[in-house]
Amino acid sequence: MNSKIFVILLLISLVSVIPTAYAQVTFGDKANQKLVEVRIDSKGNVDVMHIIDGTNMPKQVDLIPGTVSNILVTDEQSNEKEFSVIGDNTAILIMPSSEDSVLQYKLDNVILERDSIWSWDFLYLESTTFILPEEVDLFFVNGRPVFLDDNRGIACHGCQMLLEYPINESRNFEEVKWEEKEFMVEIRNQKGVDKFIFDQPSKSITFEIIGENRFVTTIIPLELLWEPYTVFLDDEEIPSRQHINNGTHVWLIINPETSGQVSIIGTTVVPEFSIMAPLIVGFFVILALPFMKKFNLR
């Protein structure tokens, strides 16, 4: 009996024992997946790879929802293997094999782009690794910012999330000079900014934005303007999210819905740091004097 006849007979026998009350039909047990990897390029193209444990029985692998094409199953030596498609490219049946199988396919119509923000409402209840485009270093999961730094991807466990990321953002670098020091403030958004002002007496940074911006990220040197920050759009206070403080800079993210003037007000401003640091050190030295005398540490 050749393998194609075996697959047909197997599917018929499996269907015959599945209760009709179930809305979803499955063929055989779910495969054990060692890896699910999703690679996204800068144009929103998606390539998916699953690595499946070897098995002595046919196993089902559910595919990530979307428009699936170019399905390929190989062994570890890249030799093609037979498989059977289930439904409308919703799953495949992996044939018995003593070694791991590699399943690959392309996925279309899953990532949407609007105003340079790409988004994917993702649902696949397996641990999944995402490799994002090279241009992306900051993205958002369910509205929460994630900074990639030197990494190129993330792992999502039992994965349901709204993935959003900007590509080709406007990146404005504004130089602030104060006395003998120079500071660089970076502002990222979709439509650019105008009329940047750093005002030392009011401890504030202001700039104009144009139109609706899904995300506006301001990277602030801490030595210039210290956290925490209060943010206004025109005269109305708006929420902000401090993404990361790496010891020298803070990434501050806002989601303004209209054009207007953004004002970021800090708590301490240059040149107060040169004054405050010795005062703080002196304060703790004064507190420690009684203990230093007691233990003859002076």
MARDODO-291589 format. One line per 4 residues: number of its first residue (from 0); their letters; for each residue x, y, z of N, C-alpha, C. Coordinates in nm, 2 decimals, padded with zeros to 4 digits. Each point is the difference from the previous one (the first is absolute). Layout:
% residues N
NUM	A	X,Y,Z,X,Y,Z,X,Y,Z; ...;
END
This chain:
% residues 298
0	MNSK	00.09,-00.12,00.00,-00.09,00.12,00.00,00.09,00.12,00.00; -00.02,00.09,-00.10,00.09,00.12,00.00,-00.05,00.10,00.10; 00.09,00.10,00.03,-00.03,00.10,00.11,-00.12,00.08,-00.02; -00.04,00.03,-00.13,-00.11,00.09,-00.02,-00.13,-00.08,00.03;
4	IFVI	-00.01,-00.13,-00.04,-00.12,-00.08,00.04,-00.01,-00.01,00.15; 00.12,-00.02,00.07,00.00,-00.01,00.14,-00.05,00.12,00.07; 00.04,00.12,-00.05,-00.05,00.13,00.05,-00.15,00.01,-00.01; -00.05,-00.03,-00.12,-00.15,00.01,-00.02,-00.08,-00.09,00.09;
8	LLLI	00.05,-00.13,00.01,-00.07,-00.09,00.09,00.01,00.04,00.15; 00.11,00.06,00.03,00.02,00.04,00.14,-00.09,00.12,00.03; -00.02,00.09,-00.09,-00.08,00.12,00.02,-00.15,-00.05,00.01; -00.04,-00.09,-00.09,-00.14,-00.05,00.01,-00.03,-00.07,00.13;
12	SLVS	00.10,-00.08,00.05,-00.02,-00.07,00.13,-00.01,00.10,00.11; 00.08,00.10,00.00,00.01,00.10,00.11,-00.13,00.08,00.00; -00.05,00.04,-00.12,-00.12,00.08,00.00,-00.12,-00.08,00.05; 00.00,-00.13,-00.02,-00.11,-00.09,00.04,-00.02,-00.01,00.15;
16	VIPT	00.11,00.03,00.07,-00.01,-00.01,00.15,-00.01,00.13,00.07; 00.00,00.11,-00.07,-00.01,00.13,00.06,-00.15,00.04,00.01; -00.05,00.03,00.13,-00.14,00.04,00.01,-00.03,00.12,-00.08; -00.12,00.00,-00.06,-00.04,00.11,-00.09,-00.04,00.12,00.08;
20	AYAQ	-00.01,00.00,00.13,-00.03,00.11,00.08,00.11,00.10,00.00; 00.13,-00.04,-00.02,00.11,00.09,00.00,00.01,00.09,-00.12; 00.01,00.13,00.02,00.01,00.09,-00.12,00.13,-00.01,-00.07; 00.11,-00.04,00.07,00.13,-00.01,-00.06,00.04,-00.14,-00.01;
24	VTFG	00.04,-00.04,-00.12,00.04,-00.14,-00.03,00.15,-00.01,00.00; 00.06,-00.10,00.07,00.14,-00.02,00.01,00.03,-00.14,-00.05; 00.12,-00.02,-00.05,00.04,-00.13,-00.05,00.12,-00.04,00.08; -00.01,-00.09,00.09,00.11,-00.05,00.08,00.04,00.10,00.11;
28	DKAN	00.10,-00.04,00.07,00.05,00.08,00.12,00.08,00.12,-00.06; 00.00,00.11,00.09,00.08,00.11,-00.03,00.15,-00.03,00.00; 00.08,00.05,-00.09,00.14,-00.02,00.00,00.07,00.08,00.11; 00.11,-00.05,00.05,00.08,00.07,00.09,00.10,00.09,-00.07;
32	QKLV	-00.02,00.13,00.02,00.08,00.10,-00.08,00.12,00.05,00.08; 00.12,-00.02,-00.05,00.12,00.05,00.07,00.02,00.15,-00.02; -00.05,00.05,-00.11,00.02,00.14,-00.03,-00.11,00.05,-00.10; -00.05,00.11,00.03,-00.08,00.08,-00.10,00.06,00.13,-00.02;
36	EVRI	00.05,00.03,-00.12,00.07,00.13,-00.03,-00.07,00.07,-00.11; -00.02,00.13,00.03,-00.07,00.09,-00.09,00.10,00.11,-00.04; 00.03,00.01,-00.13,00.09,00.11,-00.05,-00.07,00.10,-00.08; 00.01,00.13,00.04,-00.07,00.10,-00.07,00.10,00.10,-00.06;
40	DSKG	-00.02,00.03,-00.13,00.09,00.09,-00.07,-00.06,00.14,00.00; 00.08,00.10,-00.05,-00.04,00.14,00.01,-00.12,00.03,-00.09; -00.04,-00.09,-00.09,-00.12,00.02,-00.08,-00.12,-00.07,00.05; 00.01,-00.06,00.12,-00.11,-00.07,00.06,-00.02,-00.15,-00.05;
44	NVDV	00.10,-00.05,-00.07,00.00,-00.14,-00.04,00.03,-00.09,00.11; -00.07,-00.11,00.02,00.02,-00.09,00.11,00.04,-00.14,-00.05; 00.11,-00.05,00.06,00.04,-00.14,-00.02,-00.01,-00.07,00.13; -00.06,-00.12,00.00,-00.02,-00.08,00.12,00.08,-00.13,-00.01;
48	MHII	00.06,-00.04,00.11,00.06,-00.13,00.01,-00.04,-00.07,00.13; -00.04,-00.13,-00.01,-00.02,-00.08,00.11,00.10,-00.12,00.00; 00.06,-00.03,00.12,00.08,-00.12,00.01,-00.08,-00.10,00.09; -00.03,-00.12,-00.06,-00.09,-00.10,00.06,00.08,-00.12,00.04;
52	DGTN	-00.02,-00.05,00.12,00.06,-00.12,00.05,-00.03,-00.12,-00.08; 00.10,-00.09,-00.02,-00.03,-00.12,-00.07,-00.10,-00.08,00.08; -00.08,-00.09,-00.08,-00.11,-00.07,00.06,-00.02,-00.13,-00.08; -00.05,-00.10,00.06,-00.04,-00.12,-00.07,-00.14,-00.01,-00.04;
56	MPKQ	-00.07,00.11,00.02,-00.14,00.01,-00.04,-00.02,00.13,-00.08; -00.10,00.01,-00.09,-00.03,00.13,-00.06,-00.05,00.10,00.10; 00.05,00.13,-00.01,-00.03,00.10,00.09,-00.05,00.13,-00.07; -00.09,00.07,00.07,-00.06,00.12,-00.06,00.08,00.12,00.05;
60	VDLI	00.02,00.09,-00.10,00.06,00.13,00.04,-00.09,00.11,-00.05; -00.06,00.08,00.09,-00.08,00.11,-00.04,00.09,00.11,-00.05; -00.05,00.07,-00.11,00.08,00.11,-00.06,-00.05,00.13,00.06; 00.09,00.10,00.00,-00.04,00.13,00.05,-00.11,00.06,-00.09;
64	PGTV	-00.11,00.05,00.05,-00.10,00.05,-00.09,00.04,00.11,-00.09; -00.05,00.00,-00.12,00.04,00.09,-00.11,-00.01,-00.07,-00.13; 00.04,00.07,-00.11,00.00,-00.06,-00.13,00.13,-00.07,-00.02; -00.01,-00.13,00.01,00.12,-00.09,00.00,00.04,-00.04,-00.15;
68	SNIL	00.13,00.00,-00.03,00.04,-00.04,-00.13,00.14,-00.06,00.02; 00.05,-00.07,-00.11,00.13,-00.05,-00.01,00.04,-00.10,00.12; -00.10,-00.09,00.03,00.03,-00.09,00.11,00.11,-00.10,-00.04; 00.09,-00.02,00.09,00.11,-00.10,-00.03,00.04,-00.07,00.13;
72	VTDE	00.01,-00.13,-00.01,00.04,-00.08,00.12,00.13,-00.07,-00.05; 00.10,00.01,00.08,00.13,-00.07,-00.02,00.05,-00.07,00.12; 00.10,-00.09,-00.02,00.07,-00.06,00.11,00.12,00.09,00.04; 00.08,-00.04,00.10,00.11,00.08,00.04,00.11,00.02,-00.10;
76	QSNE	-00.01,-00.08,-00.10,00.10,00.01,-00.11,-00.06,00.08,-00.12; -00.11,00.06,00.02,-00.07,00.08,-00.10,-00.06,-00.08,-00.12; -00.02,-00.13,00.03,-00.07,-00.08,-00.10,-00.15,00.01,00.02; -00.07,00.02,-00.11,-00.14,00.01,00.01,-00.07,-00.12,00.05;
80	KEFS	-00.11,00.02,00.08,-00.08,-00.11,00.06,-00.14,00.02,-00.04; -00.08,-00.11,00.00,-00.14,00.01,-00.04,-00.08,00.05,00.12; -00.11,00.06,-00.03,-00.09,00.05,00.11,-00.14,00.01,-00.06; -00.10,00.02,00.08,-00.13,00.02,-00.05,-00.06,00.13,00.06;
84	VIGD	-00.06,00.08,-00.09,-00.06,00.13,00.05,-00.14,-00.03,00.05; -00.04,00.06,00.12,-00.13,-00.02,00.06,-00.07,00.13,-00.01; -00.13,-00.01,-00.05,-00.08,00.12,-00.01,00.05,00.09,-00.10; -00.03,00.13,00.01,00.04,00.10,-00.09,00.14,00.06,00.04;
88	NTAI	00.10,-00.09,00.00,00.13,00.04,00.04,00.00,00.05,00.15; -00.07,-00.07,00.08,-00.01,00.04,00.14,00.09,-00.09,00.09; 00.04,-00.12,-00.06,00.09,-00.09,00.08,00.05,-00.10,-00.10; 00.11,-00.07,00.04,00.05,-00.11,-00.09,00.02,-00.12,00.09;
92	LIMP	00.01,-00.12,-00.07,00.03,-00.12,00.07,00.14,-00.05,-00.03; 00.08,-00.01,00.10,00.14,-00.04,-00.02,00.01,-00.15,00.00; 00.07,-00.06,-00.09,00.01,-00.14,-00.01,00.10,-00.05,00.11; -00.01,-00.13,00.04,00.09,-00.06,00.10,00.14,00.02,-00.05;
96	SSED	00.09,00.03,00.10,00.14,00.02,-00.04,00.08,-00.02,00.13; 00.12,-00.06,-00.01,00.09,-00.02,00.12,00.07,00.13,00.03; 00.01,00.10,-00.09,00.07,00.12,00.02,-00.09,00.12,00.00; 00.05,00.11,00.03,-00.08,00.12,00.01,-00.04,00.04,-00.15;
100	SVLQ	-00.12,00.07,00.00,-00.05,00.05,-00.13,00.01,00.15,00.01; 00.02,00.07,-00.12,00.00,00.14,-00.01,-00.11,00.05,-00.09; -00.09,00.07,00.05,-00.12,00.05,-00.08,00.02,00.15,-00.02; -00.01,00.04,-00.13,00.02,00.14,-00.03,-00.12,00.05,-00.09;
104	YKLD	-00.04,00.12,00.01,-00.10,00.06,-00.09,00.01,00.15,00.01; -00.07,00.06,-00.10,-00.01,00.15,00.00,-00.14,00.03,00.05; -00.02,00.12,00.06,-00.12,00.04,00.06,-00.03,00.14,-00.04; -00.12,00.02,-00.07,-00.04,00.13,-00.05,-00.13,00.05,00.07;
108	NVIL	-00.02,00.13,-00.02,-00.13,00.06,00.05,-00.01,-00.01,00.15; 00.11,00.02,00.07,-00.01,00.00,00.15,00.05,00.13,00.06; 00.09,00.07,-00.07,00.06,00.12,00.05,-00.06,00.12,-00.08; -00.05,00.09,00.08,-00.06,00.12,-00.06,00.09,00.12,00.02;
112	ERDS	00.00,00.09,-00.10,00.09,00.12,00.02,-00.09,00.13,-00.02; 00.01,00.09,00.10,-00.06,00.13,-00.01,00.09,00.10,00.06; 00.03,00.10,-00.08,00.08,00.12,00.04,00.13,-00.05,00.06; 00.07,-00.10,-00.07,00.13,-00.05,00.04,00.00,-00.08,00.12;
116	IWSW	-00.12,-00.04,00.06,-00.01,-00.09,00.11,-00.06,-00.13,-00.05; 00.08,-00.11,00.02,-00.04,-00.13,-00.04,-00.06,-00.07,00.12; -00.11,-00.08,-00.02,-00.06,-00.06,00.12,-00.05,-00.14,-00.04; 00.00,-00.09,00.09,-00.04,-00.14,-00.02,-00.07,-00.05,00.13;
120	DFLY	-00.13,-00.03,-00.01,-00.08,-00.05,00.11,00.02,-00.15,00.00; 00.10,-00.05,00.08,00.05,-00.13,-00.02,-00.06,-00.10,00.11; -00.04,-00.12,-00.05,-00.05,-00.10,00.09,00.05,-00.13,-00.04; 00.08,-00.07,00.08,00.05,-00.13,-00.03,00.05,-00.06,00.13;
124	LEST	-00.07,-00.10,00.05,00.02,-00.04,00.14,00.12,-00.10,00.01; 00.11,00.04,-00.06,00.13,-00.07,00.02,00.11,00.10,00.02; 00.10,-00.04,00.07,00.11,00.10,00.02,00.06,00.03,-00.13; 00.01,00.13,-00.03,00.04,00.05,-00.13,00.11,00.10,00.01;
128	TFIL	00.10,-00.01,-00.08,00.11,00.10,-00.01,-00.02,00.09,-00.12; 00.01,00.13,00.02,-00.02,00.10,-00.10,00.14,00.07,-00.03; 00.04,00.00,-00.13,00.11,00.07,-00.05,-00.05,00.12,-00.08; 00.03,00.12,00.05,-00.06,00.12,-00.05,00.10,00.06,-00.11;
132	PEEV	-00.06,00.09,-00.08,00.09,00.06,-00.10,00.12,00.07,00.06; 00.11,00.01,-00.08,00.12,00.06,00.05,-00.02,00.15,00.05; -00.09,00.07,-00.07,-00.02,00.14,00.03,-00.07,00.02,00.13; -00.05,-00.10,00.07,-00.08,00.01,00.12,00.08,-00.02,00.12;
136	DLFF	00.01,00.10,00.09,00.06,-00.02,00.13,-00.10,00.03,00.12; -00.12,00.05,-00.04,-00.10,00.03,00.10,-00.13,-00.05,-00.05; -00.07,-00.08,00.07,-00.13,-00.05,-00.05,-00.10,00.00,00.13; -00.12,-00.04,-00.03,-00.10,00.00,00.10,-00.08,-00.13,00.01;
140	VNGR	-00.02,-00.05,00.12,-00.08,-00.12,00.02,-00.12,00.03,00.08; -00.12,-00.01,-00.05,-00.12,00.05,00.07,00.02,00.14,00.06; 00.06,00.08,-00.08,00.02,00.14,00.04,00.11,00.03,00.09; 00.07,-00.10,00.04,00.12,00.01,00.09,00.13,00.00,-00.08;
144	PVFL	00.08,00.10,00.02,00.13,00.01,-00.08,00.10,-00.10,00.04; 00.07,-00.05,-00.10,00.11,-00.09,00.02,00.12,00.05,-00.09; 00.11,00.01,00.07,00.12,00.05,-00.07,00.09,-00.12,-00.03; 00.04,-00.02,-00.13,00.08,-00.12,-00.04,00.14,00.01,00.04;
148	DDNR	00.06,00.12,00.00,00.14,00.02,00.02,00.08,-00.08,-00.10; 00.08,-00.09,00.05,00.09,-00.08,-00.10,-00.07,-00.13,-00.04; -00.12,-00.03,00.05,-00.07,-00.12,-00.04,-00.08,00.03,-00.13; -00.04,-00.11,-00.06,-00.07,00.02,-00.13,-00.14,-00.06,00.01;
152	GIAC	-00.04,-00.06,00.12,-00.13,-00.06,00.01,-00.04,-00.02,00.14; -00.12,-00.05,00.02,-00.06,-00.03,00.13,-00.07,-00.14,-00.01; -00.02,-00.05,00.12,-00.07,-00.13,00.01,-00.14,00.03,00.07; -00.10,-00.06,-00.05,-00.14,00.02,00.05,-00.05,-00.14,00.04;
156	HGCQ	-00.05,-00.02,00.12,-00.04,-00.13,00.05,-00.15,-00.01,00.00; -00.06,-00.10,-00.06,-00.14,-00.02,-00.01,-00.06,00.13,-00.06; 00.03,00.03,-00.12,00.01,00.14,-00.04,-00.13,00.06,-00.06; -00.05,00.10,00.07,-00.10,00.09,-00.05,00.04,00.14,00.03;
160	MLLE	00.01,00.08,-00.11,00.05,00.14,00.03,-00.03,00.08,-00.12; -00.01,00.13,00.02,00.00,00.10,-00.11,00.14,00.05,-00.01; 00.07,-00.03,-00.11,00.14,00.04,-00.03,-00.01,00.12,-00.09; 00.07,00.11,00.04,00.01,00.12,-00.08,00.14,00.05,00.00;
164	YPIN	00.04,00.05,-00.12,00.14,00.06,00.00,00.00,00.10,-00.12; 00.08,00.10,00.02,00.02,00.10,-00.10,00.12,-00.03,-00.09; -00.01,00.04,-00.13,00.11,-00.01,-00.09,00.02,00.13,-00.07; 00.12,00.05,-00.02,00.02,00.12,-00.07,-00.06,00.12,00.07;
168	ESRN	00.01,00.00,00.13,-00.04,00.12,00.08,00.08,00.12,-00.04; -00.06,00.11,00.02,00.08,00.13,00.00,00.08,00.00,00.13; 00.13,00.02,-00.01,00.09,00.01,00.12,00.06,00.14,00.00; -00.04,00.08,00.10,00.05,00.13,00.01,00.10,00.01,00.12;
172	FEEV	00.12,00.06,-00.03,00.10,00.01,00.10,00.02,00.15,00.03; -00.03,00.04,00.12,00.00,00.14,00.04,00.11,00.02,00.10; 00.09,00.09,-00.03,00.12,00.02,00.08,-00.03,00.12,00.10; 00.03,-00.03,00.13,-00.02,00.10,00.10,00.13,00.03,00.06;
176	KWEE	00.04,00.13,00.00,00.12,00.05,00.06,-00.03,00.08,00.12; 00.07,-00.04,00.11,-00.02,00.07,00.13,00.14,00.02,00.06; 00.04,00.13,00.01,00.13,00.03,00.05,00.11,-00.07,-00.08; 00.08,-00.09,00.06,00.10,-00.07,-00.07,-00.04,-00.14,-00.05;
180	KEFM	-00.13,-00.03,00.02,-00.04,-00.14,-00.03,-00.09,00.00,-00.12; 00.00,-00.12,-00.08,-00.09,-00.02,-00.11,-00.08,-00.13,00.03; -00.13,00.01,-00.03,-00.08,-00.12,00.01,-00.08,-00.02,-00.12; -00.03,-00.13,-00.03,-00.08,-00.03,-00.12,-00.13,-00.07,00.04;
184	VEIR	-00.11,00.06,-00.04,-00.13,-00.05,00.03,-00.05,-00.06,-00.14; -00.04,-00.13,00.00,-00.06,-00.06,-00.12,-00.15,-00.02,00.02; -00.07,00.04,-00.11,-00.15,-00.02,00.00,-00.03,-00.08,-00.13; -00.08,-00.11,00.03,-00.04,-00.09,-00.11,-00.15,00.01,-00.01;
188	NQKG	-00.05,00.01,-00.13,-00.14,-00.01,-00.02,-00.03,-00.02,-00.15; -00.12,00.00,-00.04,-00.03,-00.03,-00.14,00.01,00.13,-00.09; -00.03,00.11,00.05,-00.02,00.12,-00.08,00.09,00.12,00.03; 00.10,-00.02,00.08,00.10,00.10,00.03,-00.05,00.10,00.11;
192	VDKF	00.09,00.08,00.04,-00.03,00.10,00.11,00.05,00.14,-00.04; -00.04,00.10,00.07,00.04,00.14,-00.04,00.01,00.08,00.13; 00.07,00.11,00.00,00.01,00.10,00.11,00.05,-00.07,00.13; 00.11,-00.07,-00.01,00.05,-00.06,00.13,00.06,00.11,00.08;
196	IFDQ	-00.03,00.00,00.13,00.06,00.09,00.10,00.03,-00.07,00.13; 00.12,00.02,00.05,00.03,-00.04,00.14,00.01,00.13,00.08; -00.08,-00.01,00.11,-00.01,00.12,00.09,00.05,-00.04,00.14; 00.12,00.05,00.03,00.06,-00.04,00.13,-00.08,00.05,00.12;
200	PSKS	-00.05,00.13,00.01,-00.07,00.05,00.11,-00.13,-00.08,00.03; -00.07,-00.04,-00.10,-00.13,-00.08,00.02,00.03,-00.15,00.00; 00.12,-00.04,-00.01,00.04,-00.15,00.00,-00.09,-00.07,-00.10; 00.00,00.04,-00.13,-00.09,-00.05,-00.10,00.07,-00.01,-00.13;
204	ITFE	-00.05,-00.10,-00.08,00.02,-00.02,-00.14,-00.13,00.02,-00.07; -00.01,00.08,-00.11,-00.12,00.01,-00.07,00.03,-00.01,-00.15; -00.10,-00.05,-00.08,00.00,-00.01,-00.14,-00.14,-00.02,-00.06; -00.01,00.03,-00.13,-00.13,-00.01,-00.07,00.00,-00.13,-00.08;
208	IIGE	-00.12,-00.06,00.01,-00.02,-00.12,-00.08,-00.12,00.03,-00.10; 00.00,-00.07,-00.11,-00.10,00.02,-00.11,-00.08,-00.12,-00.02; -00.13,00.01,00.01,-00.09,-00.11,-00.02,00.00,-00.11,00.11; -00.08,-00.10,-00.03,00.00,-00.12,00.10,00.13,-00.08,-00.01;
212	NRFV	00.06,-00.03,00.11,00.12,-00.08,00.01,-00.03,-00.12,00.09; 00.02,-00.11,-00.05,-00.03,-00.12,00.08,00.10,-00.01,00.12; 00.13,00.03,-00.03,00.10,00.00,00.10,00.09,00.12,-00.02; 00.03,00.06,00.11,00.11,00.11,00.00,00.10,-00.04,00.11;
216	TTII	00.12,-00.03,-00.04,00.10,-00.04,00.10,00.11,00.11,00.01; 00.02,00.05,00.13,00.10,00.10,00.02,00.11,-00.06,00.09; 00.12,00.00,-00.05,00.12,-00.05,00.07,00.07,00.11,00.07; 00.00,00.01,00.13,00.04,00.11,00.08,00.12,-00.03,00.08;
220	PLEL	00.11,00.08,-00.02,00.12,-00.02,00.09,-00.04,00.03,00.15; 00.03,-00.09,00.09,-00.04,00.03,00.14,00.07,00.12,00.06; 00.12,00.02,-00.05,00.08,00.11,00.05,-00.06,00.14,-00.04; -00.08,00.00,-00.11,-00.07,00.12,-00.04,-00.13,00.02,00.07;
224	LWEP	-00.08,-00.11,00.02,-00.13,00.02,00.06,-00.03,-00.14,00.06; -00.02,00.01,00.14,-00.02,-00.12,00.08,-00.14,-00.04,00.01; -00.03,-00.13,00.01,-00.13,-00.05,00.03,-00.04,00.02,00.14; -00.13,-00.02,00.04,-00.11,-00.04,-00.09,-00.05,00.12,-00.08;
228	YTVF	-00.08,-00.03,-00.11,-00.04,00.11,-00.09,-00.16,00.01,00.00; -00.04,00.12,-00.02,-00.14,00.03,-00.02,-00.01,00.05,-00.15; -00.10,-00.05,-00.07,-00.01,00.03,-00.15,-00.13,00.07,-00.03; 00.00,00.10,-00.07,-00.12,00.07,-00.05,-00.01,00.01,-00.15;
232	LDDE	-00.12,-00.01,-00.05,-00.02,00.03,-00.14,-00.08,00.12,00.00; 00.06,00.11,-00.05,-00.06,00.14,00.02,-00.02,00.02,00.15; -00.12,00.02,00.05,-00.01,00.03,00.14,-00.06,-00.12,00.08; -00.01,-00.12,-00.07,-00.06,-00.12,00.07,00.11,-00.10,00.03;
236	EIPS	00.00,-00.04,00.12,00.09,-00.11,00.04,-00.04,-00.13,-00.06; 00.10,-00.07,-00.06,-00.03,-00.13,-00.06,00.09,-00.11,00.06; -00.04,-00.12,-00.02,00.08,-00.11,00.06,00.13,-00.02,-00.08; 00.10,-00.04,00.07,00.13,-00.04,-00.06,00.05,-00.13,00.06;
240	RQHI	00.09,-00.06,-00.08,00.06,-00.13,00.04,00.15,00.01,00.00; 00.06,-00.01,00.11,00.15,00.00,00.00,00.04,-00.14,-00.03; 00.06,-00.02,-00.11,00.03,-00.13,-00.05,00.13,-00.06,00.07; 00.11,00.08,00.00,00.12,-00.06,00.05,00.09,00.12,00.05;
244	NNGT	00.07,-00.03,00.11,00.10,00.09,00.05,00.13,-00.08,00.01; 00.09,00.03,-00.09,00.13,-00.08,-00.01,00.11,00.07,00.09; -00.04,00.09,00.08,00.10,00.07,00.08,00.05,00.13,-00.05; -00.01,00.02,-00.13,00.03,00.13,-00.07,-00.11,00.06,-00.07;
248	HVWL	-00.10,-00.08,-00.05,-00.11,00.05,-00.08,-00.13,-00.06,00.04; -00.11,00.07,-00.03,-00.13,-00.06,00.02,-00.08,00.01,-00.13; -00.06,-00.12,-00.03,-00.09,00.00,-00.12,-00.14,00.03,00.05; -00.06,00.11,-00.04,-00.14,00.04,00.05,-00.09,00.00,-00.12;
252	IINP	-00.11,-00.08,00.01,-00.09,-00.03,-00.11,-00.14,00.06,00.03; -00.06,00.07,-00.10,-00.13,00.05,00.01,-00.08,-00.03,-00.12; -00.13,00.00,00.00,-00.09,-00.03,-00.11,-00.10,00.12,-00.02; 00.05,00.11,-00.06,-00.09,00.11,-00.02,-00.10,-00.03,-00.11;
256	ETSG	-00.12,00.05,00.01,-00.10,-00.03,-00.10,-00.02,00.11,-00.09; 00.05,00.12,00.03,-00.01,00.12,-00.09,00.13,00.07,-00.01; 00.00,00.10,-00.09,00.11,00.10,-00.01,00.00,00.08,00.13; 00.12,00.06,00.03,00.01,00.09,00.11,00.14,00.01,00.05;
260	QVSI	00.01,00.07,00.11,00.13,00.02,00.07,00.02,-00.10,00.11; 00.10,-00.08,00.00,00.04,-00.09,00.10,00.09,00.07,00.10; -00.03,-00.01,00.13,00.09,00.06,00.10,00.03,-00.12,00.10; 00.13,-00.02,00.01,00.06,-00.10,00.10,00.06,00.08,00.11;
264	IGTT	-00.05,-00.02,00.12,00.05,00.08,00.12,00.07,-00.10,00.09; 00.12,00.02,00.04,00.08,-00.08,00.09,00.00,00.05,00.14; 00.08,-00.06,00.08,00.01,00.04,00.14,00.13,00.06,00.03; 00.11,-00.03,-00.07,00.13,00.06,00.02,00.06,00.02,-00.13;
268	VVPE	00.08,00.11,-00.02,00.04,00.04,-00.13,00.15,00.05,00.01; 00.07,-00.02,-00.11,00.14,00.06,00.00,-00.01,00.15,00.03; 00.09,00.06,00.07,00.12,-00.05,00.06,-00.02,-00.05,00.15; -00.12,-00.03,00.04,-00.03,-00.03,00.14,00.08,-00.13,00.04;
272	FSIM	00.03,-00.09,-00.10,00.06,-00.12,00.03,00.14,00.02,00.06; 00.07,00.10,-00.05,00.14,00.03,00.05,-00.01,00.05,00.14; -00.12,00.06,00.04,-00.02,00.05,00.14,-00.05,-00.11,00.09; -00.10,-00.07,-00.06,-00.08,-00.10,00.08,00.09,-00.12,00.04;
276	APLI	00.08,-00.05,-00.09,00.08,-00.12,00.04,00.09,00.02,00.12; 00.08,00.11,00.01,00.08,00.02,00.13,-00.09,00.02,00.12; -00.12,00.07,-00.02,-00.09,00.01,00.12,-00.05,-00.13,00.05; -00.03,-00.09,-00.10,-00.05,-00.13,00.05,00.11,-00.08,00.07;
280	VGFF	00.12,00.00,-00.06,00.11,-00.07,00.06,00.03,00.06,00.14; 00.00,00.14,00.01,00.02,00.06,00.13,-00.10,-00.04,00.10; -00.13,-00.01,-00.04,-00.11,-00.03,00.09,00.03,-00.14,00.06; 00.04,-00.10,-00.08,00.02,-00.13,00.05,00.12,-00.01,00.09;
284	VILA	00.10,00.09,-00.03,00.12,00.00,00.08,-00.03,00.05,00.14; -00.09,00.11,00.01,-00.04,00.05,00.13,-00.08,-00.10,00.08; -00.08,-00.08,-00.07,-00.08,-00.11,00.07,00.10,-00.10,00.05; 00.11,-00.03,-00.07,00.09,-00.10,00.04,00.10,00.04,00.11;
288	LPFM	00.01,00.13,00.03,00.11,00.04,00.09,-00.01,-00.06,00.14; -00.12,-00.02,00.06,-00.01,-00.06,00.13,00.06,-00.14,00.00; -00.03,-00.08,-00.11,00.04,-00.13,-00.01,00.15,-00.01,-00.02; 00.05,00.10,-00.08,00.15,00.00,-00.03,00.07,00.03,00.13;
292	KKFN	-00.05,00.09,00.09,00.06,00.03,00.13,00.00,-00.12,00.09; -00.11,-00.07,00.00,-00.02,-00.11,00.09,00.10,-00.11,-00.03; 00.03,-00.03,-00.13,00.09,-00.10,-00.04,00.13,00.05,-00.04; 00.04,00.12,00.04,00.13,00.06,-00.03,00.03,-00.01,-00.15;
296	LR	-00.10,00.03,-00.08,00.03,-00.01,-00.15,00.04,00.14,-00.06; 00.01,00.10,00.08,00.04,00.13,-00.05,00.15,00.01,-00.01;
END
